[in-house]
Amino acid sequence: MAKTEFMNALMQLAAEKNLPKEIVLAALESALVSAYRKEAYTHGEEIAVKIHPVTGEVKLTLKRTVVETPEDEYREISLNNARKLDKTAKIGDIITTDLVPPNAGRIPAQIAKQVILQKLHDAERGAIYEEFAGKEGEIITGTVQRVTPEQLIVDIGKTEAIIPQSEKVPTEHYRPGQRLKLYIVEVARTTKGPQVIASRAHRNLLRDMLMLEIPEIASGVVEIKAIAREAGYRSKVAVNARQHGIDPVGCCVGLRGIRIQNIVNELSGEKIDVVQWSDDPRVFIANALSPATVLSVSLNEAETTALVKVPDKHLSLAIGKEGQNVRLAAKLTGWRIDIKSASEFEAEKAPPRPALAAEPEEAKEARTAEALSVEGIEEINAMAAEEAPEAVSAVVGAAEQSEAVGIEILMPAEMSTSAAPSRIRFAEDILANREGKSRKKDASKKDDGKDTGVKAKKARVKKKPAYYEDEDFES
């Protein structure tokens, strides 16, 4: 009855620890060996314990080596004594002797308890390591336990997974109790047990989620060719159909986008672009730059670069926010992509303008003086149309001072006078006169603004007629 209860307890312990019965028996045998070695009568002999897996019977044995002349009577036995136990014994054999296990005391029992718990704990860690080591590269579901600035602790059932800071998604905010899908990156064996390193930013997380959500990918009808991801912001997936007549992009998107929307919600709103893969690099690059329209693609296979021509209105769309679209397209295709608008292409094709010959410094100075002189004359003529008397006197005065520049004075017909010369000397003189006139004009305008009524009244006053004596008309 006692043996039956012992085996029932053994089976219950194996079920609680989720361990095989053989591992629990081995741990119990090791614990009993440690307990019996503390007994006084063993004296450090090499003993072993064997428990029957069905009946639960415990057998204690002593192992000794057969030698010619024993030096350690606890571990060695002479050949004559060994042949008394086994007639076929010879030097070097191991002779096993059964011992009657005594009733263990309090201290051996405590030692046995500690040893068996430690062995079971180590066995449990080993089983957890073997279980999760086989799940590397897969996704699992866990519950957030603790959130720290350095890492995220997630409960995944039998153990905890660690998400380092580098494997977090920058746009996600985690809270205790939140359920997440994780990608197992690595499982390491440490002194504290198995350490599971998980990720939320790995691109294979998106790949496995597509396999779970889309039956065509799980069955192999649609194949994922490449994935480029910037976690939390945007991802691009290139897919191809292995069976004729199937739209791979439509299978991934689903009716009204329901399939891809489930994945977007799981990834906290991350945008996902599904594009058609092609053997032709030109077509593949054009598809990868979607939603922008591509006019042409030129390849340089030696340098693995591509020059893409897009419409002017699609240039910013092809580049994306902070270059995100073209950067993801380059990761997806493996080509360096340079994007130019149609207007830039046309500007590069236009013939360059011929370079002008260097102008001598003297000719440059003369041309500058001439331009200034012409500018001054034109402004004086324009001013003369408004203030004819003052402008005529200014032009006549300027013309009288110069004769050698060789620039004709442009004068309106009504301002022409026989006394006005036809040439002036320096442009500076004209500009100086113009500046003085403009200042005078500004001052007159300022004065008019102050006493407009008084001056207008004076202008309306007529001069009295002059009276002459009669003698003035006498001859």
GUTORMI-977843 format. One line per field, with one value per residue (C-alpha): residue number from 1; x, y, z; residue in three letters. Coordinates in steps of 0.02 Angstrom, whole numbers. Layout:
nr c(NUM|...)
px c(X|...)
py c(Y|...)
pz c(Z|...)
rest c(ALA|...)
This chain:
nr c(1|2|3|4|5|6|7|8|9|10|11|12|13|14|15|16|17|18|19|20|21|22|23|24|25|26|27|28|29|30|31|32|33|34|35|36|37|38|39|40|41|42|43|44|45|46|47|48|49|50|51|52|53|54|55|56|57|58|59|60|61|62|63|64|65|66|67|68|69|70|71|72|73|74|75|76|77|78|79|80|81|82|83|84|85|86|87|88|89|90|91|92|93|94|95|96|97|98|99|100|101|102|103|104|105|106|107|108|109|110|111|112|113|114|115|116|117|118|119|120|121|122|123|124|125|126|127|128|129|130|131|132|133|134|135|136|137|138|139|140|141|142|143|144|145|146|147|148|149|150|151|152|153|154|155|156|157|158|159|160|161|162|163|164|165|166|167|168|169|170|171|172|173|174|175|176|177|178|179|180|181|182|183|184|185|186|187|188|189|190|191|192|193|194|195|196|197|198|199|200|201|202|203|204|205|206|207|208|209|210|211|212|213|214|215|216|217|218|219|220|221|222|223|224|225|226|227|228|229|230|231|232|233|234|235|236|237|238|239|240|241|242|243|244|245|246|247|248|249|250|251|252|253|254|255|256|257|258|259|260|261|262|263|264|265|266|267|268|269|270|271|272|273|274|275|276|277|278|279|280|281|282|283|284|285|286|287|288|289|290|291|292|293|294|295|296|297|298|299|300|301|302|303|304|305|306|307|308|309|310|311|312|313|314|315|316|317|318|319|320|321|322|323|324|325|326|327|328|329|330|331|332|333|334|335|336|337|338|339|340|341|342|343|344|345|346|347|348|349|350|351|352|353|354|355|356|357|358|359|360|361|362|363|364|365|366|367|368|369|370|371|372|373|374|375|376|377|378|379|380|381|382|383|384|385|386|387|388|389|390|391|392|393|394|395|396|397|398|399|400|401|402|403|404|405|406|407|408|409|410|411|412|413|414|415|416|417|418|419|420|421|422|423|424|425|426|427|428|429|430|431|432|433|434|435|436|437|438|439|440|441|442|443|444|445|446|447|448|449|450|451|452|453|454|455|456|457|458|459|460|461|462|463|464|465|466|467|468|469|470|471|472|473|474|475)
px c(0|142|225|64|46|227|202|41|132|272|150|62|228|274|107|122|296|248|398|416|407|584|658|568|631|809|797|730|869|1000|920|923|1106|1147|1045|1125|1301|1268|1243|1386|1403|1437|1607|1611|1584|1523|1340|1193|1005|884|694|583|471|318|324|423|545|706|869|1034|1197|1382|1508|1690|1835|1927|2115|2259|2296|2161|2222|2049|1938|1782|1806|1915|1902|2031|2017|1987|1844|1771|1768|1671|1533|1559|1661|1698|1769|1940|2050|1972|1791|1658|1575|1402|1342|1164|1142|993|943|922|786|849|856|801|958|969|784|808|955|853|712|829|915|755|683|842|847|666|693|842|743|599|716|790|617|568|729|699|520|558|721|614|505|643|582|398|270|186|58|101|40|140|194|318|368|541|642|770|659|485|441|306|229|223|160|296|425|449|508|615|593|747|734|803|664|520|413|440|258|184|140|140|43|32|-99|-89|-87|43|105|293|426|552|725|837|827|983|1026|1086|1119|950|860|813|810|690|728|576|543|401|503|570|513|480|341|248|288|219|64|30|45|-80|-205|-197|-234|-156|12|-1|-40|100|-9|53|236|314|468|534|488|552|493|514|426|282|278|270|309|317|285|322|214|203|76|137|-25|-86|-241|-222|-201|-73|-103|-291|-272|-167|-278|-442|-619|-626|-455|-518|-369|-233|-331|-324|-134|-128|-232|-117|34|-44|-90|70|42|72|97|75|156|174|344|421|574|607|697|621|444|484|559|409|291|394|377|188|75|178|168|332|365|529|668|850|967|1153|1189|1374|1338|1165|1082|919|868|679|578|413|288|317|162|214|392|354|241|379|507|389|396|580|624|531|447|604|705|586|582|772|772|636|718|901|938|995|858|879|716|700|549|505|551|724|748|699|815|962|925|921|1084|1192|1208|1377|1491|1520|1696|1778|1745|1890|1883|1889|1744|1646|1671|1623|1467|1417|1438|1339|1196|1191|1190|1047|950|973|918|762|711|739|632|494|504|500|330|260|359|408|487|600|647|695|809|888|920|988|1102|1167|1194|1293|1418|1467|1505|1617|1517|1431|1254|1108|986|808|690|505|454|364|520|642|735|867|974|982|1141|1127|1258|1306|1470|1449|1309|1351|1302|1131|1102|1153|1030|896|926|912|752|674|714|641|487|467|486|357|237|267|230|76|14|25|-47|-149|-296|-192|-94|-250|-331|-179|-179|-358|-318|-303|-172|-232|-217|-76|-124|-18|-13|-69|102|172|79|128|248)
py c(0|116|82|118|285|323|294|397|543|522|530|682|774|736|805|965|1002|948|831|650|517|458|630|636|461|509|665|561|432|570|645|478|454|622|577|404|476|577|417|363|187|234|319|391|232|241|199|202|202|123|142|19|118|8|-55|90|-28|59|-36|29|-42|-22|-18|-73|-104|-273|-253|-366|-276|-150|16|94|-37|71|83|-69|-256|-396|-528|-671|-578|-528|-711|-756|-643|-677|-826|-745|-586|-527|-377|-214|-270|-176|-280|-224|-266|-240|-142|-125|59|120|237|411|540|721|793|666|693|881|855|737|866|1007|898|836|1012|1076|932|957|1143|1114|986|1109|1245|1124|1075|1259|1293|1148|1202|1384|1345|1255|1411|1529|1626|1607|1724|1699|1795|1865|1985|2137|2123|2265|2417|2492|2618|2484|2336|2262|2105|1997|1841|1703|1561|1453|1592|1776|1857|2014|2148|2262|2447|2421|2297|2409|2506|2694|2738|2609|2642|2487|2460|2315|2187|2226|2075|2078|1967|1943|1874|1761|1816|1710|1586|1581|1463|1556|1514|1588|1484|1508|1688|1725|1880|1941|2084|2194|2284|2134|2122|1935|1978|2052|1898|1776|1882|1880|1690|1680|1800|1751|1568|1583|1627|1489|1359|1420|1479|1657|1682|1826|1879|2025|2134|2308|2381|2538|2484|2593|2697|2600|2433|2365|2182|2106|1953|1835|1703|1526|1477|1556|1662|1719|1901|1900|2081|2056|1899|1994|2148|2053|2111|2298|2280|2174|2056|2186|2296|2163|2162|2353|2356|2229|2337|2495|2578|2545|2573|2420|2428|2263|2267|2145|2061|2044|1963|2123|2245|2394|2335|2286|2457|2544|2438|2467|2656|2647|2743|2860|2845|2801|2855|2765|2670|2665|2536|2536|2354|2384|2501|2427|2596|2647|2817|2840|2971|3026|3164|3331|3317|3143|3187|3218|3065|2953|3018|3011|3099|3123|3003|2857|2790|2783|2716|2571|2539|2529|2403|2302|2292|2297|2439|2616|2727|2905|2996|3146|3239|3254|3439|3399|3272|3401|3531|3410|3368|3554|3613|3721|3906|3961|4046|4232|4293|4391|4579|4699|4803|4970|4922|4866|5034|5131|5025|5055|5243|5243|5145|5265|5416|5347|5306|5485|5561|5454|5502|5687|5674|5590|5727|5860|5799|5846|6002|6070|6236|6169|6012|6111|6222|6071|5984|6143|6174|5995|6003|6163|6080|5933|5896|5742|5590|5556|5522|5611|5707|5643|5794|5802|5905|6037|6060|6083|6247|6314|6361|6182|6088|5909|5823|5809|5763|5659|5550|5598|5778|5725|5611|5751|5871|5738|5713|5899|5914|5766|5838|6006|5918|5821|5983|6071|5926|5935|6121|6097|5971|6097|6259|6197|6311|6470|6443|6403|6563|6667|6589|6644|6827|6925|7059|7238|7321|7445|7626|7737|7923|8004|8074|7905|7883|8046|8040)
pz c(0|43|-123|-217|-128|-167|-353|-354|-273|-400|-546|-473|-453|-633|-692|-591|-654|-830|-834|-889|-752|-792|-755|-587|-542|-587|-478|-332|-349|-347|-191|-100|-142|-64|89|115|100|256|355|466|400|218|250|75|-23|-201|-183|-303|-283|-403|-393|-485|-606|-575|-397|-323|-234|-179|-198|-125|-197|-159|-302|-280|-399|-400|-370|-318|-157|-101|-32|-2|77|48|-140|-182|-152|-167|-302|-175|-90|-258|-316|-161|-227|-411|-471|-639|-564|-621|-588|-647|-636|-537|-401|-347|-172|-110|49|163|165|342|400|361|499|498|419|276|243|229|113|5|-4|-58|-186|-264|-276|-356|-480|-526|-546|-661|-759|-776|-840|-965|-1027|-1047|-1142|-1259|-1288|-1332|-1423|-1550|-1568|-1623|-1774|-1728|-1651|-1484|-1382|-1211|-1078|-1024|-842|-813|-914|-884|-985|-1026|-1070|-1072|-973|-1052|-977|-1109|-998|-922|-923|-961|-1121|-1127|-1260|-1261|-1298|-1473|-1514|-1460|-1583|-1559|-1589|-1469|-1287|-1176|-1016|-891|-939|-1125|-1241|-1380|-1519|-1508|-1623|-1534|-1587|-1473|-1330|-1220|-1078|-923|-740|-696|-824|-1006|-1066|-1209|-1313|-1410|-1531|-1590|-1724|-1821|-2002|-1984|-1861|-2009|-2114|-1986|-1957|-2145|-2141|-1997|-2074|-2259|-2302|-2476|-2400|-2270|-2404|-2518|-2663|-2634|-2591|-2495|-2593|-2490|-2342|-2297|-2133|-2029|-1871|-1819|-1978|-2141|-2222|-2399|-2444|-2615|-2656|-2804|-2855|-2887|-2972|-3134|-3123|-2942|-2894|-2752|-2702|-2695|-2588|-2461|-2456|-2448|-2479|-2438|-2357|-2211|-2209|-2211|-2091|-1955|-1967|-1967|-1807|-1724|-1770|-1696|-1860|-1957|-2144|-2255|-2445|-2537|-2711|-2854|-2871|-3045|-3123|-3220|-3105|-3198|-3167|-2988|-2948|-3026|-2920|-2763|-2780|-2773|-2747|-2858|-3048|-3136|-3316|-3348|-3258|-3315|-3236|-3206|-3165|-3134|-2988|-2945|-2965|-3046|-3116|-3106|-3200|-3122|-3163|-3079|-2972|-2911|-2861|-2678|-2673|-2743|-2619|-2470|-2304|-2260|-2402|-2323|-2480|-2586|-2440|-2415|-2602|-2605|-2462|-2546|-2717|-2668|-2791|-2757|-2826|-2889|-2929|-3046|-3112|-3296|-3298|-3230|-3370|-3500|-3424|-3432|-3616|-3669|-3753|-3641|-3680|-3757|-3636|-3667|-3700|-3562|-3581|-3557|-3402|-3497|-3609|-3458|-3371|-3529|-3552|-3371|-3386|-3547|-3467|-3321|-3438|-3542|-3384|-3321|-3487|-3496|-3320|-3356|-3513|-3413|-3282|-3419|-3476|-3305|-3266|-3436|-3390|-3252|-3349|-3505|-3404|-3321|-3487|-3567|-3420|-3424|-3613|-3603|-3487|-3597|-3778|-3782|-3720|-3885|-3819|-3899|-3791|-3812|-3800|-3838|-3988|-3884|-3777|-3922|-3928|-4042|-3894|-3825|-3871|-3932|-3820|-3635|-3553|-3392|-3329|-3149|-3184|-3247|-3098|-2980|-3062|-3056|-2870|-2836|-2937|-2852|-2681|-2734|-2799|-2636|-2536|-2643|-2618|-2432|-2429|-2536|-2412|-2271|-2350|-2497|-2462|-2442|-2602|-2701|-2638|-2688|-2860|-2888|-2847|-3008|-3031|-3037|-3207|-3225|-3250|-3359|-3377|-3538|-3564|-3583|-3745|-3817|-3960)
rest c(MET|ALA|LYS|THR|GLU|PHE|MET|ASN|ALA|LEU|MET|GLN|LEU|ALA|ALA|GLU|LYS|ASN|LEU|PRO|LYS|GLU|ILE|VAL|LEU|ALA|ALA|LEU|GLU|SER|ALA|LEU|VAL|SER|ALA|TYR|ARG|LYS|GLU|ALA|TYR|THR|HIS|GLY|GLU|GLU|ILE|ALA|VAL|LYS|ILE|HIS|PRO|VAL|THR|GLY|GLU|VAL|LYS|LEU|THR|LEU|LYS|ARG|THR|VAL|VAL|GLU|THR|PRO|GLU|ASP|GLU|TYR|ARG|GLU|ILE|SER|LEU|ASN|ASN|ALA|ARG|LYS|LEU|ASP|LYS|THR|ALA|LYS|ILE|GLY|ASP|ILE|ILE|THR|THR|ASP|LEU|VAL|PRO|PRO|ASN|ALA|GLY|ARG|ILE|PRO|ALA|GLN|ILE|ALA|LYS|GLN|VAL|ILE|LEU|GLN|LYS|LEU|HIS|ASP|ALA|GLU|ARG|GLY|ALA|ILE|TYR|GLU|GLU|PHE|ALA|GLY|LYS|GLU|GLY|GLU|ILE|ILE|THR|GLY|THR|VAL|GLN|ARG|VAL|THR|PRO|GLU|GLN|LEU|ILE|VAL|ASP|ILE|GLY|LYS|THR|GLU|ALA|ILE|ILE|PRO|GLN|SER|GLU|LYS|VAL|PRO|THR|GLU|HIS|TYR|ARG|PRO|GLY|GLN|ARG|LEU|LYS|LEU|TYR|ILE|VAL|GLU|VAL|ALA|ARG|THR|THR|LYS|GLY|PRO|GLN|VAL|ILE|ALA|SER|ARG|ALA|HIS|ARG|ASN|LEU|LEU|ARG|ASP|MET|LEU|MET|LEU|GLU|ILE|PRO|GLU|ILE|ALA|SER|GLY|VAL|VAL|GLU|ILE|LYS|ALA|ILE|ALA|ARG|GLU|ALA|GLY|TYR|ARG|SER|LYS|VAL|ALA|VAL|ASN|ALA|ARG|GLN|HIS|GLY|ILE|ASP|PRO|VAL|GLY|CYS|CYS|VAL|GLY|LEU|ARG|GLY|ILE|ARG|ILE|GLN|ASN|ILE|VAL|ASN|GLU|LEU|SER|GLY|GLU|LYS|ILE|ASP|VAL|VAL|GLN|TRP|SER|ASP|ASP|PRO|ARG|VAL|PHE|ILE|ALA|ASN|ALA|LEU|SER|PRO|ALA|THR|VAL|LEU|SER|VAL|SER|LEU|ASN|GLU|ALA|GLU|THR|THR|ALA|LEU|VAL|LYS|VAL|PRO|ASP|LYS|HIS|LEU|SER|LEU|ALA|ILE|GLY|LYS|GLU|GLY|GLN|ASN|VAL|ARG|LEU|ALA|ALA|LYS|LEU|THR|GLY|TRP|ARG|ILE|ASP|ILE|LYS|SER|ALA|SER|GLU|PHE|GLU|ALA|GLU|LYS|ALA|PRO|PRO|ARG|PRO|ALA|LEU|ALA|ALA|GLU|PRO|GLU|GLU|ALA|LYS|GLU|ALA|ARG|THR|ALA|GLU|ALA|LEU|SER|VAL|GLU|GLY|ILE|GLU|GLU|ILE|ASN|ALA|MET|ALA|ALA|GLU|GLU|ALA|PRO|GLU|ALA|VAL|SER|ALA|VAL|VAL|GLY|ALA|ALA|GLU|GLN|SER|GLU|ALA|VAL|GLY|ILE|GLU|ILE|LEU|MET|PRO|ALA|GLU|MET|SER|THR|SER|ALA|ALA|PRO|SER|ARG|ILE|ARG|PHE|ALA|GLU|ASP|ILE|LEU|ALA|ASN|ARG|GLU|GLY|LYS|SER|ARG|LYS|LYS|ASP|ALA|SER|LYS|LYS|ASP|ASP|GLY|LYS|ASP|THR|GLY|VAL|LYS|ALA|LYS|LYS|ALA|ARG|VAL|LYS|LYS|LYS|PRO|ALA|TYR|TYR|GLU|ASP|GLU|ASP|PHE|GLU|SER)
